[in-house]
């Protein structure tokens, strides 16, 4: 694959991820991870290494995109601050555990879990009825902590923001109005991604066979190419939401 095609794929992917992130409150990892895995393996990178690089770089892209999206949703009054903090802090620790698991798990197991979570999330996102009402919202710090850990673990394990899980949880189970579920999910993602990023940086320092211009498992070339379009498009997504 030539450099022009490689960069074009990343730039277009970043733009699409940014827009859907701002619009739906998801991180976009379910799009970025397969694209990056395909590009890296086509360059001859070992699949085990390629998948971990895809996970780590996806989270590194998600962090600034989520921060930008959170700011936009907060300005629109769609971020519930206290729940977001509880979800996010517990998600950060869950992200560390998830990334540690991914650093030692087999690529076959990771791909299987990735596929299962993708199907499960798609069913929840498109097969469930969302609610605009917040009258029966379930306020529980323990519930926020538990679901934050679950979402954070999946975030670190699979290189996803966790929004595809968190938005349905907030809206359907915890009874957040859908717009506040989206905004609060974005804030959660910003917290949760940090745990995975830091862990992948350290666990990948001594990894063999990394692509050029990598720091730990994070590839700088793919990070920049994806981020340069995802951040501005996340603003468009927020305005569209």
C-alpha positions as CSV (number, residue, x, y, z in Angstrom):
1,X,0.0,0.0,0.0
2,X,1.4,3.4,-1.0
3,X,1.7,6.3,1.4
4,X,-1.1,8.4,-0.2
5,X,-3.6,5.6,0.2
6,X,-2.4,4.8,3.7
7,X,-2.8,8.4,4.9
8,X,-6.1,8.9,3.0
9,X,-7.7,5.9,4.7
10,X,-6.6,7.2,8.1
11,X,-7.8,10.8,7.4
12,X,-11.2,9.7,6.2
13,X,-11.6,7.3,9.1
14,X,-10.7,10.0,11.6
15,X,-13.3,12.4,10.1
16,X,-16.0,9.8,10.3
17,X,-15.0,8.8,13.8
18,X,-15.0,12.4,15.0
19,X,-18.4,13.1,13.6
20,X,-20.0,10.0,15.1
21,X,-18.2,10.6,18.4
22,X,-19.7,14.1,18.8
23,X,-23.1,13.0,17.5
24,X,-23.6,9.7,19.4
25,X,-21.3,10.0,22.5
26,X,-19.2,7.1,21.4
27,X,-15.4,6.9,21.1
28,X,-15.2,5.4,17.6
29,X,-12.8,2.5,18.5
30,X,-15.0,0.0,16.8
31,X,-14.2,1.8,13.6
32,X,-10.6,2.7,14.2
33,X,-9.4,-0.6,15.5
34,X,-10.3,-2.7,12.4
35,X,-9.0,-0.1,10.0
36,X,-5.7,0.2,11.8
37,X,-5.3,-3.5,12.2
38,X,-5.8,-3.9,8.4
39,X,-3.3,-1.2,7.6
40,X,-0.7,-2.6,10.0
41,X,-0.9,-6.2,9.0
42,X,-0.8,-5.2,5.3
43,X,2.6,-3.6,6.2
44,X,3.8,-6.9,7.5
45,X,3.4,-6.2,11.2
46,X,2.7,-9.3,13.3
47,X,-1.0,-9.6,14.1
48,X,-0.5,-9.8,17.8
49,X,1.5,-6.6,17.8
50,X,-0.8,-4.9,15.2
51,X,-3.9,-5.5,17.3
52,X,-2.3,-4.0,20.4
53,X,-1.0,-1.0,18.5
54,X,-4.5,-0.5,17.0
55,X,-6.1,-0.7,20.5
56,X,-3.5,1.8,22.1
57,X,-3.5,4.3,19.2
58,X,-7.3,4.2,19.1
59,X,-7.5,5.2,22.7
60,X,-4.9,8.0,22.1
61,X,-7.1,9.4,19.4
62,X,-10.2,9.0,21.5
63,X,-8.9,11.1,24.4
64,X,-8.6,14.6,22.7
65,X,-11.7,13.9,20.6
66,X,-13.7,13.0,23.7
67,X,-12.4,16.1,25.6
68,X,-13.5,18.3,22.7
69,X,-16.9,16.6,22.5
70,X,-17.4,16.9,26.2
71,X,-16.7,20.6,26.1
72,X,-19.3,21.0,23.4
73,X,-21.9,18.9,25.1
74,X,-21.2,20.7,28.5
75,X,-21.9,24.1,26.8
76,X,-25.3,22.7,25.7
77,X,-26.1,21.5,29.3
78,X,-25.9,17.9,28.3
79,X,-23.2,16.7,30.8
80,X,-24.2,15.5,34.3
81,X,-21.0,16.4,36.2
82,X,-21.2,14.3,39.3
83,X,-22.2,11.1,37.6
84,X,-19.6,11.7,34.9
85,X,-16.9,12.0,37.6
86,X,-17.9,8.8,39.4
87,X,-18.2,6.9,36.1
88,X,-14.9,8.4,34.8
89,X,-12.8,7.7,37.9
90,X,-13.9,4.1,38.2
91,X,-13.6,3.8,34.4
92,X,-10.0,5.0,34.6
93,X,-9.1,2.1,36.9
94,X,-11.1,-0.3,34.8
95,X,-9.2,0.9,31.8
96,X,-5.8,0.1,33.4
97,X,-7.0,-3.4,34.2
98,X,-8.4,-3.9,30.7
99,X,-5.2,-2.8,29.0
100,X,-3.1,-5.0,31.3
101,X,-5.3,-7.9,30.3
102,X,-5.0,-7.1,26.6
103,X,-1.2,-6.9,26.9
104,X,-1.0,-10.5,27.9
105,X,-4.0,-12.1,26.1
106,X,-3.9,-13.9,22.8
107,X,-4.9,-12.1,19.6
108,X,-7.6,-14.8,18.9
109,X,-9.2,-14.2,22.3
110,X,-9.1,-10.4,21.8
111,X,-10.6,-10.6,18.3
112,X,-13.4,-12.9,19.6
113,X,-14.3,-10.6,22.5
114,X,-14.1,-7.5,20.2
115,X,-16.6,-9.1,17.9
116,X,-19.0,-10.2,20.7
117,X,-19.0,-6.7,22.2
118,X,-19.5,-5.1,18.8
119,X,-22.5,-7.2,18.1
120,X,-23.9,-6.7,21.6
121,X,-23.5,-3.0,21.4
122,X,-25.0,-2.8,17.9
123,X,-28.1,-4.6,19.2
124,X,-28.4,-2.2,22.1
125,X,-27.7,0.9,20.0
126,X,-30.1,0.0,17.2
127,X,-32.5,-2.5,18.7
128,X,-33.5,-0.7,21.8
129,X,-35.9,2.2,22.3
130,X,-34.2,5.2,23.8
131,X,-36.0,7.6,26.2
132,X,-36.0,11.3,26.3
133,X,-37.5,11.3,29.8
134,X,-35.3,11.6,32.9
135,X,-38.0,11.6,35.5
136,X,-37.2,8.1,36.8
137,X,-33.4,8.5,36.8
138,X,-31.7,6.0,39.0
139,X,-29.2,7.9,41.2
140,X,-26.7,5.5,42.8
141,X,-23.0,6.0,43.3
142,X,-22.5,2.2,43.5
143,X,-24.3,1.7,40.2
144,X,-22.2,4.5,38.5
145,X,-19.0,2.9,40.0
146,X,-19.8,-0.6,38.8
147,X,-20.8,0.4,35.3
148,X,-17.9,2.8,35.1
149,X,-15.5,-0.1,35.9
150,X,-17.2,-2.3,33.3
151,X,-17.1,0.3,30.6
152,X,-13.5,1.3,31.5
153,X,-12.4,-2.4,31.4
154,X,-13.8,-2.8,27.9
155,X,-12.3,0.5,26.9
156,X,-8.8,-0.6,27.9
157,X,-9.2,-4.2,26.7
158,X,-10.5,-3.4,23.2
159,X,-9.2,0.1,22.5
160,X,-12.7,1.5,22.4
161,X,-14.0,4.6,24.2
162,X,-16.8,2.6,25.9
163,X,-19.5,4.9,24.7
164,X,-21.3,2.2,22.7
165,X,-21.8,0.4,26.0
166,X,-22.2,3.5,28.2
167,X,-24.8,5.4,26.3
168,X,-27.4,2.5,26.4
169,X,-26.5,1.9,30.1
170,X,-27.1,5.5,31.0
171,X,-30.3,5.9,28.9
172,X,-31.9,2.5,29.3
173,X,-30.8,1.3,32.7
174,X,-30.0,4.5,34.6
175,X,-32.8,6.5,32.9
176,X,-30.8,9.5,31.7
177,X,-32.5,11.4,28.9
178,X,-30.7,10.4,25.6
179,X,-29.0,13.8,25.1
180,X,-27.6,13.8,28.6
181,X,-26.6,10.1,28.2
182,X,-24.6,11.1,25.2
183,X,-22.9,14.1,26.8
184,X,-22.1,12.3,30.1
185,X,-20.8,9.3,28.1
186,X,-18.3,11.6,26.4
187,X,-17.0,12.8,29.7
188,X,-16.7,9.2,30.9
189,X,-14.7,8.3,27.8
190,X,-12.2,11.1,28.4
191,X,-11.5,9.7,31.9
192,X,-11.6,6.1,31.0
193,X,-9.2,6.3,28.0
194,X,-6.4,7.7,30.1
195,X,-6.0,4.5,32.1
196,X,-5.7,2.4,28.9
197,X,-3.3,4.9,27.3
198,X,-0.9,5.0,30.2
199,X,-0.9,1.3,30.5
200,X,-0.3,0.6,26.8
201,X,2.6,3.2,26.8
202,X,4.4,1.3,29.6
203,X,3.6,-2.3,28.6
204,X,4.7,-1.6,25.0
205,X,8.1,0.0,25.8
206,X,10.0,-3.2,25.4
207,X,7.7,-4.9,22.8
208,X,9.4,-6.3,19.7
209,X,8.3,-5.7,16.1
210,X,6.6,-2.3,16.6
211,X,5.9,-0.2,13.5
212,X,8.2,2.8,13.1
213,X,7.5,6.0,15.1
214,X,5.9,4.2,18.0
215,X,6.0,5.1,21.6
216,X,5.0,2.0,23.5
217,X,2.1,0.5,21.6
218,X,1.0,4.0,20.4
219,X,1.9,4.7,16.8
220,X,2.5,8.4,16.3
221,X,1.9,8.5,12.5
222,X,-1.6,6.9,12.8
223,X,-2.4,9.0,15.9
224,X,-1.7,12.3,14.1
225,X,-3.4,11.3,10.9
226,X,-6.6,10.2,12.7
227,X,-6.7,13.1,15.2
228,X,-6.2,15.9,12.7
229,X,-9.6,15.2,11.2
230,X,-11.4,13.6,14.2
231,X,-11.2,16.7,16.4
232,X,-12.8,19.3,14.0
233,X,-15.4,16.8,12.9
234,X,-16.4,16.0,16.5
235,X,-17.5,19.6,16.8
236,X,-19.7,19.2,13.8
237,X,-21.2,16.1,15.4
238,X,-21.9,17.9,18.6
239,X,-23.7,20.7,16.7
240,X,-25.7,18.1,14.8
241,X,-26.8,16.2,18.0
